[in-house]
Amino acid sequence: MEPWLYGHREGELMASVGQWTGREAGALRHALRMSVRAFAEHLGVAVRTVTKWEALQTSTSPRPDTQAILDTALSRADTDAKLRFELLLSNGGGASLARFYGNGPYGRDGIERAAQRAADFDRLLATTAIDDPQVDWLCVRLAELATAYVHTPVHDLVHHIVQAQDQAFTLIRRGLRPRQLRDAYLAAGIGCLLLAAASQNLGHTEAAQTQLGTAQRCAEAADSDALRVWARGSAALTLEWGPTPVSALRFLDTPPPTLAPQTHRRALALEARISARVGDSARAHQSLRRLDDLLDSAGPEDEVTSFGGIFTFPATKAVYYRAGAHDLLGEFTEARRHGLDALDRYATAPEEERSYGDLALTRVIIADTHLAERDLDGAAAALAPLRKLNQHERIAQLPTAMARTHRLVTTIAGTGLATSLLGDLTPPRRIGSGSA
């Protein structure tokens, strides 16, 4: 663990250092944008003392009374300075970033830390004025991460996404011309959407919602309809899997006609499944009929779908959503037909479209349709591939979906057989990847 730590209280960034060394003292001076002499005067120490700290870095520690003075200087720094202090200490490459996240880049501390950084940035959105070629390269990097996200365990990607998001935040603070500033806001929003998906798949719903709030603010700053619709759709998706799925309905918007067909498909698929989940059969069927009309439609990309990967909504994914809607409506024949169709489509789809999170949930849907017919053997066969998933391939939504399966088996054959049939597929929570 690093000797410095960030937390928050009542929405404000709070900084503290467990043990000051020359490294932290030097970072504080740079964060405050002070010269060595000005910093020494600020603390009431000799110039040579500050010089010694910065020369020896972690090999020296200030005296206890000076540690207290440094604590005070940091606590009285403004939010921008505290953010710079954090970045100076955390931006030492992938290895130091992993150390920064304490219990692993995909652990609770890392996810919540990333969410707090997004919230801090949300309060500091600003206009600026220079050109930077890094914006284009950042967008390329985000497209690579969006593509990898579909088929790569989340824990392998989170720290890379955080780095990209931090780069977008830093570029905006540093200053860009208006055209690039808009691109940087879009990149920052895409980073927030990626981290929202990661947070949700890892079971950290509050962190996901924080990221989505910042994504929506970035959409407003960029005046991007595509980012706005995707951020609100992702909010609906997060709420759908929570204790009050009806609240997801308020985030379902009809996309402007200028947006990509895939964005329209996603909106309709979400509306259909969420409506089915809350028992609104009429709205669910209306959305499914409209979804049929768009299932194989093609057209130009929009600002979000152009990033690819998780930001696409191919027909295969729409079929999986349709299966889920029919399952929730109790229309098991249709659910199984579309579920099997989705499995066939995924089997032949390009790798960047093959989400094993979606595949796992599709198999749960098919198992449930067998259980509706009291066919335990058919359900067991449908679930068999899920037992081969390793820990990092079991997304947090899987136990929620399997809870219904467990109830169905228990109704048919009792708790003992349910436990035997499902095994470890219904733990309290699994760490994973994928979609939903």
SVG drawing of the C-alpha trace seen along z (x, -y; Angstrom):
<svg xmlns="http://www.w3.org/2000/svg" viewBox="-51 -32 71 67">
<polyline fill="none" stroke="black" stroke-width="0.4" points="0.0,0.0 1.1,-3.6 1.7,-5.8 -0.8,-8.3 -4.6,-7.8 -7.7,-9.5 -11.2,-9.3 -14.3,-11.5 -16.8,-13.0 -20.0,-14.8 -19.0,-15.1 -15.6,-16.8 -12.2,-15.4 -10.3,-14.7 -6.6,-13.9 -4.3,-12.5 -0.9,-10.9 0.0,-8.2 3.7,-8.8 5.4,-11.7 8.6,-11.0 10.5,-13.2 8.4,-11.8 5.1,-13.0 6.6,-16.4 7.9,-17.0 4.6,-16.0 2.8,-18.5 5.2,-21.3 4.5,-20.6 0.8,-20.3 0.7,-23.7 2.8,-25.1 5.4,-26.6 9.1,-27.1 11.4,-25.4 11.9,-28.7 8.2,-29.6 7.3,-26.1 10.0,-26.3 8.6,-29.7 5.0,-28.3 6.0,-25.5 8.4,-27.5 11.4,-25.3 14.8,-25.9 15.2,-25.8 18.0,-23.1 15.4,-21.0 13.1,-20.9 16.0,-20.3 17.1,-17.3 13.6,-15.9 13.3,-15.9 16.8,-14.6 16.4,-11.6 12.7,-10.9 11.5,-7.9 14.8,-7.5 14.0,-10.3 11.1,-11.3 10.5,-14.7 10.5,-15.0 7.1,-14.4 6.5,-18.2 7.1,-18.8 4.9,-15.9 2.1,-17.7 2.9,-20.9 2.7,-19.0 -0.6,-17.5 -1.9,-21.0 -0.6,-22.3 -2.3,-19.5 -5.6,-19.8 -5.7,-23.5 -4.9,-23.1 -7.7,-23.6 -9.4,-20.8 -7.4,-21.3 -4.2,-21.1 -5.3,-17.9 -6.2,-16.4 -2.8,-17.3 -1.2,-15.8 -3.1,-12.5 -2.2,-12.4 1.5,-13.1 1.7,-10.2 -0.5,-7.7 0.8,-8.3 3.9,-6.3 3.0,-3.6 0.9,-0.5 2.7,1.1 2.3,-1.9 -1.3,-2.3 -2.0,1.3 -0.4,0.5 -2.5,-2.6 -5.6,-0.4 -4.5,1.5 -6.5,4.7 -6.1,5.1 -7.1,2.9 -10.5,4.7 -11.2,4.7 -13.7,2.6 -11.2,-0.1 -10.1,-0.5 -13.7,-0.7 -14.8,-3.2 -11.6,-5.2 -12.3,-5.5 -15.9,-6.5 -14.7,-9.3 -12.2,-10.6 -15.1,-10.8 -17.2,-12.7 -14.3,-15.1 -13.9,-15.7 -17.6,-16.3 -17.2,-19.4 -14.3,-20.6 -15.4,-20.5 -14.0,-23.6 -13.3,-25.2 -9.7,-25.6 -7.6,-26.5 -4.7,-24.6 -4.3,-21.7 -3.0,-18.3 -2.5,-15.2 -3.1,-12.9 -6.8,-13.3 -6.9,-11.3 -4.7,-8.6 -6.8,-8.5 -9.9,-7.8 -8.0,-5.0 -7.1,-3.5 -10.7,-3.7 -11.9,-1.9 -9.4,0.9 -10.6,1.2 -14.3,1.1 -13.6,4.0 -11.6,6.0 -14.2,5.5 -16.7,7.8 -14.6,10.9 -11.9,10.1 -12.4,10.5 -13.1,7.1 -10.3,7.4 -7.7,7.5 -9.0,4.2 -10.1,1.9 -6.7,0.3 -6.2,-0.4 -9.6,-2.0 -8.9,-4.1 -5.7,-5.3 -7.5,-6.3 -10.2,-8.1 -7.5,-10.0 -5.8,-11.0 -9.1,-12.5 -9.6,-14.4 -6.0,-15.7 -6.3,-16.8 -9.4,-18.8 -7.9,-20.5 -4.7,-21.2 -6.5,-23.1 -7.6,-22.4 -9.1,-24.2 -12.9,-24.0 -13.0,-21.2 -10.6,-19.0 -12.3,-20.0 -15.5,-18.5 -13.7,-15.3 -12.0,-15.1 -15.4,-15.4 -16.7,-12.6 -13.6,-10.5 -14.0,-11.2 -17.7,-10.1 -16.8,-6.9 -14.3,-6.1 -17.0,-6.7 -19.4,-4.3 -16.7,-1.6 -16.0,-2.0 -19.7,-2.0 -20.1,1.3 -17.1,2.7 -18.4,1.5 -21.8,3.1 -20.3,6.4 -18.1,6.5 -21.1,5.8 -20.4,2.2 -23.7,0.5 -23.1,-2.8 -19.7,-3.3 -21.5,-2.5 -24.1,-5.1 -21.4,-7.7 -19.6,-7.0 -22.9,-7.3 -23.7,-10.7 -20.3,-12.0 -20.9,-10.5 -24.2,-12.3 -22.5,-15.6 -19.8,-15.0 -22.6,-14.4 -24.0,-17.8 -20.6,-19.4 -20.0,-17.8 -23.6,-18.3 -23.6,-14.8 -27.0,-13.1 -25.4,-9.7 -23.4,-9.9 -26.5,-11.2 -28.7,-8.3 -26.1,-5.7 -25.4,-7.1 -29.1,-7.1 -29.6,-3.7 -26.7,-2.4 -28.3,-3.9 -31.5,-2.0 -29.5,1.2 -27.9,0.7 -31.3,0.1 -32.9,3.0 -30.8,5.4 -31.3,3.6 -34.1,3.9 -36.4,1.4 -36.3,2.1 -39.3,-0.1 -37.1,-3.1 -35.2,-2.2 -38.1,-3.2 -37.5,-7.0 -34.1,-6.7 -35.5,-5.1 -35.5,-7.7 -36.3,-7.5 -33.1,-8.3 -33.1,-11.1 -33.6,-9.7 -30.0,-10.8 -28.4,-8.3 -27.2,-4.9 -29.6,-1.9 -27.7,0.0 -28.4,-2.8 -32.1,-2.6 -31.9,1.2 -30.4,1.0 -33.0,-1.5 -35.9,0.7 -34.3,3.9 -33.8,2.3 -37.4,1.0 -38.8,4.4 -36.8,6.4 -37.3,3.8 -41.0,3.5 -41.3,7.3 -39.4,7.4 -41.8,4.9 -44.9,6.7 -45.9,4.2 -46.8,6.7 -48.3,4.2 -45.3,1.9 -42.9,4.9 -44.7,6.3 -44.9,2.9 -41.2,2.5 -40.5,6.0 -42.6,5.3 -40.6,2.2 -37.4,4.1 -38.3,6.6 -38.4,3.8 -34.8,2.8 -33.3,6.2 -31.2,6.4 -31.2,2.7 -27.8,1.1 -26.7,-2.5 -23.9,-4.9 -22.3,-4.9 -22.8,-7.6 -20.3,-9.1 -20.6,-6.2 -21.1,-3.2 -18.0,-4.2 -15.9,-3.1 -17.1,0.4 -17.1,3.4 -19.3,2.9 -20.7,-0.2 -22.3,1.8 -25.7,3.6 -25.6,6.2 -28.7,8.2 -27.3,11.2 -27.5,9.2 -31.0,7.9 -32.1,11.6 -30.7,12.4 -32.6,9.4 -35.8,10.6 -35.4,14.1 -35.0,12.5 -38.2,10.4 -40.3,13.4 -38.9,15.4 -39.9,12.7 -43.3,12.5 -43.8,16.2 -43.8,16.9 -41.4,19.8 -41.8,21.2 -40.8,17.9 -38.1,17.4 -36.4,20.8 -36.7,20.2 -35.0,16.8 -32.5,18.1 -31.4,20.9 -31.2,18.5 -29.0,16.2 -26.6,19.1 -26.4,20.1 -25.7,16.4 -23.0,16.0 -21.3,19.2 -20.6,17.8 -20.2,14.1 -16.9,12.3 -14.9,12.4 -15.6,8.7 -19.3,9.5 -19.0,12.7 -19.9,11.7 -19.6,14.6 -21.6,12.7 -24.5,12.6 -23.9,16.2 -24.1,17.3 -27.4,15.4 -28.8,16.8 -28.2,20.3 -30.0,19.4 -33.0,18.3 -33.0,21.6 -32.7,23.5 -35.7,21.6 -37.8,22.5 -37.1,26.2 -38.0,25.8 -41.3,24.3 -42.0,27.7 -40.6,29.5 -37.8,30.8 -34.8,31.0 -32.6,32.9 -33.0,30.2 -32.3,27.5 -29.2,29.3 -27.9,29.6 -28.5,25.9 -26.6,24.9 -23.7,27.4 -21.4,24.9 -21.8,22.3 -20.0,24.7 -16.9,24.4 -16.7,20.6 -13.9,19.5 -14.4,17.0 -13.5,14.0 -16.1,15.0 -19.1,14.9 -20.6,11.5 -22.4,10.1 -25.7,10.3 -25.5,14.1 -26.5,14.9 -29.5,12.5 -30.6,14.4 -29.9,17.8 -32.0,16.9 -35.1,17.4 -33.8,20.7 -33.1,21.8 -36.7,21.0 -38.1,22.9 -36.0,26.1 -37.0,25.9 -40.7,25.7 -40.3,28.8 -38.0,31.0 -37.1,29.4 -34.1,27.5 -31.8,30.5 -32.0,31.2 -31.8,27.4 -28.5,27.3 -27.2,30.5 -28.3,29.3 -27.0,25.7 -23.9,26.3 -21.8,23.2 -23.8,21.2 -25.7,19.3 -23.0,17.8 -23.7,14.4 -21.5,12.7 -18.9,13.5 -16.3,11.3 -16.5,11.3 -16.8,9.6 -19.1,9.3 -22.2,7.3 -25.9,7.9"/>
</svg>
